[in-house]
Amino acid sequence: MNKDLYKIQFQDNKIVLYLYGRWTLFNLGKIEHILMKEFKAGFAKINGVPEYSINGKALELVDTSAVLILKKLEYFVLKKQPNAVINLIDLPDEYYSLTDKLKDFNIGRVYEQPSAFVSPTYILGKIGKSVVNTFNSFVEMFKLFGLFFVGLGQLIMRPQDFKFTSMVYHVQNMTIPAIAIVAAVSFMVGAVLTEQAAVRLAVFGAEGLVVGFIGMVSARETSILLTGMLVAGRSSSSITAEIGSMRMNEEIDAMKVIGLDVMKFLVMPRVMAMLIALPILTFIAIISGFAGSAVLLNVRYGMDFVEFIDRIYDNITIFDIGTALVKTPFIAVSLVMVACYEGMKVESNAASLGHHTTISVVKGLFLVIIIDSIVAIYFTQINHGGW
């Protein structure tokens, strides 16, 4: 027992610490915490200048860890009472030898934990592992896309197998609750962009171009970009959480055991639902962006709503709105496939579910920006005779 290694006596202003047995790192265990607690409690009752003695007559062996503990007690006594008397009685020669070696060691200093050494091979290994994991993720994603197109072909051949009720349910969940936030965000962004454009273009005397410029930006870019990001944060995370929860509860394994096609029952209805929901939300975002611009111009600059509509009609073509709507199938399929893929990778714990849900949203946002950029540049070039 640790308690058998020492005994403390407190009498008047005297403190005597008796040491027994082998005071080594192997035997000390948690003795430092227990000893310090008992020592401080007894020291608080001492009156006057204390006399502290360490009696090592029964001490068999001592090492560095023991010396440090005893030195901490001395440091505590002298810190509380600099005039205290310290007596060392019958301590072995090893104690004095180790004390001499540790004379430059500052007991009162708080030492920071040294930072772990990171070898170049460890860094290369981490980089290599990340590259391999990324490559494997791309391969698995392509496999999932392949299964999707195979399933799509099977549904074209046998449309009666399509889970229409499930699709309608997901269309409702993806569309109706998202209309308010998509409309509100698009309205505010349209108003802010209009204000900024009006101020900047006024410097060049080009106020008349504000409506056409904002209309084109809202129709072509901000509508699908904002809608895609909001859907990625809302619907993609929901899909990943749903499928991930099924993975945790082993429902997907049960479906496979009874012969149900996971692609047909889980993935296809969600993809088709997103293909319907995203164009609807994008169109709502376009109209809301126009509305925000119209309200801002009416309130700040007195432009009549009829005049605004006339300018939109003169400057915005069906090609501009179609540019945004053409992007929606690519974004819709990518968002759902990534969300389903991450949901399928969830393991049987809550941390894994949260981790893959976060990854699903991040990947979704990345894909929205990439797809929007590629399609936007392509349509801009073909619209102006490039390529």
C-alpha atoms as one frame of an Amber mdcrd trajectory, in Angstrom:
protein
   0.000   0.000   0.000   1.176   3.550  -0.729   0.215   4.595   2.804   2.804
   2.170   4.243   5.608   4.144   2.602   5.359   7.140   4.928   3.977   8.587
   8.148   3.555  12.268   9.046   3.527  13.671  12.569   2.351  17.211  13.345
   3.076  18.581  16.816   3.097  22.269  17.728   5.293  23.807  15.043   7.096
  20.586  14.145   6.475  18.392  11.127   8.210  15.026  10.855   7.932  12.895
   7.717   9.019   9.272   8.238   9.953   7.344   5.090   9.747   3.549   4.808
  10.652   0.922   2.226  11.493   1.477  -1.423  10.669   4.978  -2.691  10.853
   4.272  -6.403   8.686   5.149  -9.363   7.265   1.620  -9.437   6.056   1.796
  -5.813   5.015   5.415  -5.506   1.913   5.271  -7.700  -0.464   8.035  -6.639
   1.449   8.783  -3.453   2.342  12.335  -4.518  -1.284  13.479  -4.650  -2.214
  11.756  -1.374   0.917  12.922   0.450   0.616  16.542  -0.716  -3.044  16.678
   0.289  -2.332  15.297   3.786   0.759  17.487   4.184  -1.051  20.710   3.259
  -3.966  19.913   5.567  -1.616  19.402   8.526   0.593  22.375   7.653  -2.415
  24.705   7.831  -2.712  23.916  11.574   0.938  24.793  12.353   1.531  27.911
  14.463   4.691  29.982  14.286   7.834  29.193  12.311   7.644  25.512  11.277
  10.430  22.993  11.702  10.219  20.378   8.979  12.182  17.118   9.282  12.557
  14.197   6.897  13.541  10.953   8.604  14.902   8.346   6.213  16.268   5.828
   8.695  13.896   3.095   7.451  14.264   4.059   3.800  15.631   1.206   1.668
  15.867   2.735  -1.813  15.242   6.092  -3.432  15.177   7.284  -7.044  14.633
  10.529  -8.957  10.834  10.478  -8.685  11.072  10.218  -4.893  13.572  13.084
  -4.709  11.247  15.289  -6.758   8.317  14.554  -4.420  10.379  15.392  -1.337
  11.747  18.542  -2.971   8.195  19.669  -3.764   7.330  19.355  -0.071  10.388
  21.446   0.855   9.441  24.020  -1.776   5.908  24.209  -0.362   7.172  24.752
   3.202   9.693  27.449   2.216   7.173  29.184  -0.020   4.690  29.429   2.851
   7.327  30.291   5.474  10.784  31.342   4.151  12.255  31.152   7.682  11.263
  27.523   8.175  13.890  25.071   9.412  14.552  22.020   7.217  16.196  18.940
   8.779  17.355  15.893   6.808  17.815  12.871   9.090  19.484   9.588   8.092
  18.774   9.937   4.380  20.803   7.578   2.129  23.693   8.767  -0.006  21.611
   8.224  -3.162  19.300  11.014  -2.050  22.109  13.557  -1.824  23.643  12.339
  -5.081  20.345  12.739  -6.941  19.685  16.074  -5.244  23.022  17.333  -6.519
  22.153  16.236 -10.055  18.782  17.993  -9.850  20.093  21.212  -8.323  19.351
  23.168 -11.531  15.812  21.842 -11.723  13.227  24.501 -10.814  10.528  22.811
  -8.748   8.187  25.799  -8.937   8.269  26.117 -12.691   5.338  24.829 -14.755
   6.853  22.944 -17.677   5.002  22.777 -20.961   4.527  19.389 -22.533   6.979
  19.051 -25.417   5.441  18.893 -28.841   5.463  15.482 -30.434   8.062  14.920
 -33.116   6.501  14.381 -36.514   8.783  12.496 -38.847   8.812  13.112 -42.637
   7.788   9.505 -43.234   4.709  10.010 -41.050   3.718  13.099 -43.068   4.258
  11.254 -46.355   2.226   8.347 -45.039  -0.672  10.626 -44.110  -0.551  12.322
 -47.526  -0.433   8.972 -49.301  -3.329   7.643 -47.247  -5.390  10.748 -48.054
  -4.658  10.385 -51.775  -5.615   6.698 -51.746  -8.814   7.394 -49.783  -9.760
  10.196 -52.187  -9.128   7.950 -55.196 -11.182   5.142 -53.640 -14.010   7.588
 -52.929 -14.062   8.661 -56.588 -14.100   5.022 -57.719 -16.965   4.177 -55.360
 -18.873   7.280 -56.480 -18.511   6.255 -60.131 -19.774   2.788 -59.206 -22.816
   4.352 -57.545 -23.459   6.523 -60.609 -23.174   3.406 -62.759 -25.722   1.590
 -60.604 -27.989   4.637 -60.875 -27.926   4.628 -64.671 -28.492   0.865 -64.718
 -31.454   1.338 -62.402 -32.718   4.198 -64.566 -32.587   1.946 -67.622 -34.489
  -0.772 -65.778 -37.179   1.723 -64.763 -37.535   2.886 -68.358 -38.047  -0.731
 -69.380 -40.378  -1.445 -66.442 -41.918   1.867 -65.273 -44.465   0.009 -63.148
 -41.645  -0.854 -60.706 -40.986   2.812 -59.907 -41.950   3.856 -56.366 -44.129
   6.798 -57.361 -45.638   7.303 -53.890 -42.185   7.549 -52.341 -41.135  10.090
 -54.969 -44.186  12.291 -54.288 -43.427  12.153 -50.564 -39.839  13.300 -51.119
 -40.895  16.028 -53.579 -43.190  17.409 -50.913 -40.472  17.300 -48.231 -37.844
  18.864 -50.496 -40.025  21.611 -51.965 -42.733  22.991 -49.687 -40.658  23.574
 -46.494 -37.836  25.121 -48.561 -39.938  27.646 -50.505 -39.953  30.268 -47.746
 -36.204  30.299 -47.112 -35.319  30.167 -50.823 -37.684  33.047 -51.583 -36.490
  35.135 -48.632 -32.783  34.686 -49.357 -33.210  35.327 -53.091 -35.327  38.424
 -52.368 -32.670  39.910 -50.071 -29.773  39.059 -52.378 -31.636  40.567 -55.332
 -32.222  43.770 -53.374 -28.603  44.018 -52.201 -27.163  43.375 -55.672 -29.507
  45.985 -57.150 -28.428  48.599 -54.620 -24.750  47.917 -55.273 -25.209  47.943
 -59.052 -27.232  51.175 -58.972 -24.570  52.973 -56.945 -21.643  51.752 -59.060
 -23.270  52.198 -62.493 -24.448  55.695 -61.582 -20.807  56.783 -61.538 -20.624
  56.010 -65.271 -24.083  57.371 -66.042 -25.387  53.896 -66.819 -28.345  53.723
 -64.431 -30.520  52.410 -67.245 -28.507  49.178 -67.340 -29.252  48.252 -63.728
 -32.429  46.279 -64.396 -30.968  44.358 -67.329 -27.757  43.574 -65.478 -29.435
  42.456 -62.253 -32.078  40.536 -64.180 -29.446  38.597 -66.075 -27.383  37.902
 -62.938 -30.445  36.759 -60.982 -31.787  34.601 -63.797 -28.496  33.003 -64.791
 -26.404  32.744 -61.639 -27.622  33.762 -58.197 -30.911  31.873 -58.413 -29.464
  28.415 -59.041 -26.374  29.090 -56.923 -28.343  30.124 -53.837 -30.953  27.427
 -54.357 -28.316  24.736 -54.831 -26.474  25.780 -51.665 -29.646  25.899 -49.593
 -30.757  22.513 -50.902 -27.284  21.083 -50.250 -27.457  22.258 -46.657 -31.045
  21.200 -46.123 -32.004  18.224 -48.284 -28.569  16.612 -48.738 -27.963  16.529
 -45.001 -31.463  15.127 -44.491 -30.909  12.340 -47.039 -27.558  11.399 -45.515
 -29.037  11.374 -42.015 -32.009   9.245 -43.114 -29.940   6.617 -44.911 -27.241
   6.775 -42.235 -29.823   6.073 -39.533 -31.043   3.103 -41.554 -27.464   1.852
 -41.737 -27.049   2.231 -37.970 -30.264   0.290 -37.353 -29.249  -2.358 -39.927
 -32.412  -1.687 -41.935 -30.464  -1.578 -45.205 -28.905  -4.958 -44.430 -32.381
  -6.298 -43.744 -33.596  -4.968 -47.110 -30.771  -6.779 -48.876 -31.494  -9.998
 -47.000 -35.145 -10.070 -48.120 -34.137  -9.254 -51.696 -35.128  -5.575 -51.968
 -33.054  -3.387 -54.310 -31.615  -0.493 -52.287 -31.079   1.575 -55.437 -34.704
   1.151 -56.502 -36.253   1.740 -53.079 -33.966   4.404 -51.561 -31.912   6.187
 -54.205 -34.122   6.406 -57.308 -37.165   8.022 -55.617 -34.943  10.664 -54.028
 -33.109  11.420 -57.283 -36.354  11.794 -59.218 -37.812  13.933 -56.445 -34.801
  16.243 -56.528 -35.030  16.468 -60.334 -38.532  17.864 -59.851 -37.965  19.950
 -56.707 -34.788  21.800 -57.713 -36.163  23.407 -60.936 -39.266  24.535 -59.024
 -37.187  26.110 -56.265 -34.848  27.674 -58.828 -37.754  29.300 -60.665 -39.098
  30.615 -57.352 -35.624  32.009 -56.603 -35.562  33.804 -59.984 -38.959  35.426
 -59.380 -37.992  36.340 -55.793 -34.745  37.911 -56.993 -36.682  40.006 -59.498
 -39.130  40.994 -56.746 -36.334  42.100 -54.418 -34.786  44.175 -57.183 -38.163
  45.740 -58.074 -38.977  46.661 -54.471 -35.528  48.194 -53.922 -35.721  50.283
 -57.090 -39.248  51.407 -56.219 -38.432  52.390 -52.634 -34.989  53.920 -53.212
 -35.242  55.331 -56.724 -38.989  55.598 -57.392 -39.096  53.217 -60.350 -42.618
  52.022 -61.116 -43.249  48.263 -61.009 -44.725  48.332 -64.514 -41.574  49.998
 -65.845 -39.444  47.393 -64.073 -41.428  44.551 -65.670 -41.112  46.192 -69.095
 -37.328  46.440 -68.726 -37.095  42.839 -67.552 -39.139  41.790 -70.582 -36.845
  43.778 -72.906 -33.542  42.579 -71.409 -34.156  39.037 -70.167 -34.781  36.208
 -72.609 -35.965  32.673 -72.102 -32.366  31.651 -72.782 -31.250  33.384 -69.555
 -33.830  31.553 -67.451 -33.151  28.326 -69.333 -29.453  28.613 -68.497 -30.294
  28.308 -64.798 -32.826  25.544 -65.311 -30.429  23.508 -67.474 -28.016  23.339
 -64.532 -30.604  21.860 -62.201 -30.522  18.214 -63.424 -26.734  17.998 -63.051
 -26.799  19.582 -59.600 -29.829  17.563 -58.477 -28.358  14.186 -59.415 -24.947
  15.066 -57.953 -26.389  16.254 -54.625 -28.554  13.181 -54.105 -25.880  10.711
 -55.187 -23.290  12.243 -52.858 -25.810  12.324 -50.005 -26.768   8.676 -50.552
 -23.132   7.632 -50.884 -22.170   9.272 -47.586 -25.245   7.806 -45.908 -24.237
   4.315 -47.037 -20.801   4.781 -45.418 -22.182   5.549 -41.947 -21.038   3.135
 -39.257 -22.954   2.044 -36.173 -22.273   5.114 -34.012 -23.569   8.674 -33.726
 -20.165  10.254 -34.387 -19.967   8.559 -37.787 -23.454   9.812 -38.661 -22.522
  13.403 -37.852 -19.196  13.098 -39.660 -20.679  11.804 -42.909 -23.571  14.273
 -42.776 -21.059  17.114 -42.582 -19.009  15.656 -45.442 -22.185  15.312 -47.512
 -22.999  19.007 -47.119 -19.433  20.130 -47.856 -19.184  17.957 -50.971 -22.614
  19.153 -52.068 -21.644  22.818 -51.789 -18.439  22.119 -53.691 -20.314  20.363
 -56.509 -22.902  23.152 -56.762 -20.178  25.749 -57.309 -18.179  23.581 -59.730
 -21.178  22.571 -61.868 -22.552  26.112 -61.905 -19.183  27.520 -62.985 -18.658
  25.007 -65.800 -22.164  25.358 -67.245 -22.143  29.158 -66.860 -18.863  29.529
 -68.771 -20.045  27.126 -71.473 -23.351  28.906 -72.097 -21.708  32.326 -71.998
 -19.284  31.232 -74.702 -21.873  29.677 -77.017 -24.222  32.628 -76.507 -21.535
  35.055 -77.684 -20.144  32.977 -80.531 -17.156  31.527 -78.658 -15.740  28.026
 -79.136
